[in-house]
Amino acid sequence: MTHVMKSGTLQSDLERKDAHSSESTDRGKQRKVSNPLMFLRRWAANPLQMGSIIPSAPALCMRIARQVRRTPDQFVIELGAGTGVVSKAMLDAGLPPEKLYVVEIVHDMAEHLRDVLPGVNVIEGDARELVKLLPTHVRGNVGTVVCGVPLVLLPLAEQKRFIDAMEAVAPGVGFLHFSYCITSPLPYQKHKLTAKREEWTPRNFPPASVWRYTPEK
Ligand SMILES: C[S@@+](CC[C@H](N)C(=O)[O-])C[C@H]1O[C@@H](n2cnc3c(N)ncnc32)[C@H](O)[C@@H]1O
């Protein structure tokens, strides 16, 4: 009995240890993806391009991931993937890596994305050139576009360039956009879009919302 209890205890100790080490492995992997130091350095170099000093928190990434809609053959496009935390959340939610195209303008970040997101299609380039960057078989076969580029910081005409680029590759689909604003980060009527706040979380710095913008019919 003692032996059984002891081995039971040992077993649960081992299980606890195992769970603990797999948790810390997960945390280690998460940290390798998010790479807050690289993010902070890029923010210091170009705050407007980054729009945030740290990567999106897991709670926000999970909320973005659960708003992704696609049929099995459709692709997901992510603009401004940064260090890949949103991409990782979408993969963890079941998106096959070969169905994900991420676009990132910063060379070091694109290299990092290739390293931490095996199988994902990483494109280093300017999202405003999306039509030229995406292969023809992807254009028009997109279920969801996630825009991580901080559009709120841009003048109207520049916002329009991004919106037009997304519309050109995913006609009628619209896009998901996350933001720290209390109200819509985009003047959606001026862009002839409808807007819906799909998610909000206080568990991000700063607290953030996920918006879905769709072209007006
Ligand atoms: C707010 S960060 C978001 C990063 C990541 N998605 C996250 O949630 O942590 C914005 C990202 O957009 C990228 N970016 C800015 N302008 C871009 C552009 N024109 N084309 C592609 N990426 C761009 C920046 O380099 C940066 O990685």
The ligand as a MOL file (V3000), in Angstrom:
LIG
                    3D

  0  0  0     0  0            999 V3000
M  V30 BEGIN CTAB
M  V30 COUNTS 27 29 0 0 0
M  V30 BEGIN ATOM
M  V30 1 C 2.1980 46.9330 -34.2800 0
M  V30 2 S 3.4630 45.9520 -35.0510 0 CHG=1
M  V30 3 C 2.5460 44.4080 -35.0710 0
M  V30 4 C 3.4350 43.2240 -34.9700 0
M  V30 5 C 2.7280 41.9090 -34.6450 0
M  V30 6 N 1.6830 41.6290 -35.5820 0
M  V30 7 C 2.1540 41.9300 -33.2380 0
M  V30 8 O 0.9380 41.9870 -33.0880 0
M  V30 9 O 2.9390 41.8810 -32.2880 0 CHG=-1
M  V30 10 C 3.4350 46.5000 -36.7350 0
M  V30 11 C 4.2950 45.7250 -37.7110 0
M  V30 12 O 4.0190 46.1970 -39.0390 0
M  V30 13 C 5.2180 46.2540 -39.7770 0
M  V30 14 N 5.0130 47.1870 -40.9040 0
M  V30 15 C 4.8880 48.5360 -40.8480 0
M  V30 16 N 4.7000 49.0400 -42.0750 0
M  V30 17 C 4.6810 47.9810 -42.9370 0
M  V30 18 C 4.5080 47.8540 -44.3380 0
M  V30 19 N 4.3300 48.9300 -45.1200 0
M  V30 20 N 4.5500 46.6250 -44.8980 0
M  V30 21 C 4.7410 45.5170 -44.1140 0
M  V30 22 N 4.9300 45.5740 -42.7770 0
M  V30 23 C 4.8920 46.7860 -42.1880 0
M  V30 24 C 6.2370 46.7200 -38.7450 0
M  V30 25 O 7.5590 46.4580 -39.1360 0
M  V30 26 C 5.7890 45.9210 -37.5250 0
M  V30 27 O 6.4300 44.6730 -37.4810 0
M  V30 END ATOM
M  V30 BEGIN BOND
M  V30 1 1 1 2
M  V30 2 1 2 3
M  V30 3 1 2 10
M  V30 4 1 3 4
M  V30 5 1 4 5
M  V30 6 1 5 6
M  V30 7 1 5 7
M  V30 8 2 7 8
M  V30 9 1 7 9
M  V30 10 1 10 11
M  V30 11 1 11 12
M  V30 12 1 11 26
M  V30 13 1 12 13
M  V30 14 1 13 14
M  V30 15 1 13 24
M  V30 16 1 14 15
M  V30 17 1 14 23
M  V30 18 2 15 16
M  V30 19 1 16 17
M  V30 20 1 17 18
M  V30 21 2 17 23
M  V30 22 1 18 19
M  V30 23 2 18 20
M  V30 24 1 20 21
M  V30 25 2 21 22
M  V30 26 1 22 23
M  V30 27 1 24 25
M  V30 28 1 24 26
M  V30 29 1 26 27
M  V30 END BOND
M  V30 END CTAB
M  END
